[in-house]
Amino acid sequence: MAGETEERELGHWTVNYVPPDGGRFTGRLQITDQAIVFASKQDMGAINDDLLKSFGLPRAARNAVGDFAGTGSRGGVRREIRDEHFTLRLERSHVLSFTAGKRMLLNRVTVAMDDGSTHVFDYGLLSVKKMVAAWEAGRG
């Protein structure tokens, strides 16, 4: 399509994602010039309606083999669950702030969205400086 540009990856890390309504999921955080993308690595076989609600997804839907499937979008936040794994996409144009911080010994970045949601990515004891640098590199 005319005018579209290819998305460019600026960095990726294995982190823990803490959704706005709780929980903790291990997966791959990717920062691009257009978005922040988190893809779970763990099997989410224990998905329940409360967890889906925390992702802003409609009521639970099971496919023919009993896996959950669904998508949800609000503003610049898109969530998708397929085959017991989920993907979260935070559009750069809807990010209000991307801040580095620490909670006890855990280094983390916190992303505030224009829909009022806050998303936390813990990187454990490792520095988040490269994540911040990748985020800054995509500004332009």
N, C-alpha and C positions, 0 to 999 in steps of 0.2 A: 504494500500500500504506500502511496506517495506520502512523504513527510514523516514516516515512521523511522525510528532509529533502533538499532539493535542494542539490547541491554548489555551492559559491560560489568563484569564482576570486578569488585575492588578488593575483596578478601573473604575468607570463610574460616570458621572455627567450630569446634565441637563444644557446645555449651549446655547449660540447663535453662529451660524456659519456665518462668513462673507467670502463668496467666493472671489477669486481673482478679479473678474470683478464686484463686488458689490452685494448688496442684504443682507439680514439678515434672518436667519432661526433658529427657536428654535428646539432643539432635544436632543438626548442622545449621548454624547461623551463617547466612550469606548476605553481605552488603554489596549492593550494586549501585550504579549511578541513578537508578530509578526507584529502588525499594530496599526494604529489609525483609529477608525471607528466612523463615525457620521451618525446617522439615524434621519431624520426629524420626528417631531411629528405633525407638522401642515399639513393641507390639502394644496396641491399645485395646486389647481384648476385654479389658475391664471397663470399657466405655459404658456410661449410664446416662440417663436423661439429664441429671444434674450437671455432669461434665459437659454434655453438648450445650446446655444452656449457658454455661460459663464461656463457651466459645462463640455465643451469639447465634448458634445454629437453630433451625427449626426443629420440631420434635423428632425424636429418633426414627430413623428409617433403616430397615435392614434389607439387604439385597437377598438374592436367592440362596446364597450360601450362609446367610446369617451374619454377614459383616455389616457394619454401619457404613452408610454412605450419605453424604450431605455437604452442602456448601452454605456459607452465610457471608453476607457483606454488609458493612455499615460504614459509610464514608470511605476513608482510605484503608480500611481494615478488611481483609478477605481471609476467610477460614475455609478449609476444605478437609473433609475426612473421607478417605478412600482406603479400602482394604485394611482397616484397623491401624492406619497411620494418618497423621494430620499434617497439613501445611498451613502456615500463617504467613500472610503477605501484608506488610505495612508500606503503603505507597509514600514515597519521599515527600511528595507535594502536600501530604496531610500530617506530616510530623511537625509538632510544635517544638519539641526539644529532644535532644539526644545527649544524655549526660552520663559521665563516668562517676562511680561512687564506690563505697565500700560498706558492707554490713558485716560487722565483726571482722572475720578474716577473709570474707569472700569479696572479690572484686566483681563489679557488675556494671552493666549499662542499663539505664532506664530510658524508655522511649515513651513520651507523652504524645498522644494523638489528638487531633482536633475534634474527635467525637467524645472526648472526655476519658477515654481508656488509657491505662498505663501498663506497659509491658516491660518485664524485667528479664534480663539475660545474665545469668551468673556464669563467671568464668573461673570460679574457684580461687586458688591462690595466685593464678597467673595474671599478669598485667593486661589491662584492657586498652593500653595506649595504641596498639595497632588497629583495634576496632575504631577508636575515635579518629585516628588518622585516615582510615578508609572512608569513614563517614564524611570527614572534612574534604577529602579528595573528590567526592561526588557532588559537592556543592558547586554551583557554577552558574 
